[in-house]
Amino acid sequence: MMSQKRMQELLIEFQNRHWNLENNHEMFEVENEEIYWTLKRGEVSLQLEFPILGDLGQPSDDLKDIAYCESQNHINRLFFGEKNPAIWKKKIQTFIFDLESAVKSQNSSE
């Protein structure tokens, strides 16, 4: 499945930046038409949501229906449709950088 492969590639890039998936055994577990990840690096954590919607926007539990993932605050999104592997990898890296920047600015304002 393309979405499952994309999720694995995304996780590898997070791990390359020293993030760990807290609920690793639930990596592909669907709950209420979504998959939830909690990633941790030291004391910092962030949550990702992978909404699962069918072609017409109806609820689904099929991983192939994942079109994107987003941060829990719904500000940062990574769409899974990119076909060029080099561009896809760059988009993952940009997504992670943006999330890290948001977490860093949030923590400095507290």
QUILIN-V226848 format. One record per backbone hydrogen bond with DSSP energy under -1.0 kcal/mol. CO is the residue of the C=O (numbers start at 1). NH is the residue of the N-H. E is the energy in kcal/mol with one decimal. If there is no record, write none. Layout:
BEGIN
CO & NH & E
CO & NH & E
END
This chain:
BEGIN
1 & 5 & -2.1
2 & 6 & -2.7
3 & 7 & -2.5
4 & 8 & -2.1
5 & 9 & -2.4
6 & 10 & -2.5
7 & 11 & -2.4
8 & 12 & -2.3
9 & 13 & -1.9
10 & 14 & -2.1
11 & 15 & -2.8
12 & 16 & -2.2
14 & 19 & -2.4
15 & 18 & -1.9
20 & 40 & -2.6
23 & 26 & -2.3
24 & 27 & -1.6
26 & 29 & -1.7
33 & 52 & -2.7
34 & 31 & -3.5
35 & 50 & -2.6
37 & 48 & -2.5
38 & 22 & -3.3
39 & 46 & -2.3
40 & 20 & -2.8
41 & 44 & -1.9
44 & 41 & -2.7
46 & 39 & -3.0
47 & 72 & -1.6
48 & 37 & -2.5
49 & 70 & -2.4
50 & 35 & -1.2
52 & 60 & -1.3
54 & 57 & -2.1
58 & 54 & -3.6
62 & 65 & -2.5
63 & 66 & -1.8
65 & 53 & -1.3
67 & 80 & -3.3
69 & 78 & -2.7
70 & 49 & -2.7
71 & 74 & -2.3
76 & 71 & -2.4
78 & 69 & -2.0
84 & 88 & -2.8
85 & 89 & -2.4
86 & 90 & -1.9
87 & 91 & -2.5
88 & 92 & -2.2
89 & 93 & -2.4
90 & 94 & -2.4
91 & 95 & -2.5
92 & 96 & -2.7
93 & 97 & -2.5
94 & 98 & -2.7
95 & 99 & -2.2
96 & 100 & -2.8
97 & 101 & -2.5
98 & 102 & -2.2
99 & 103 & -2.5
100 & 104 & -2.6
101 & 105 & -2.5
102 & 106 & -2.2
103 & 107 & -2.5
104 & 108 & -1.9
105 & 109 & -1.2
END
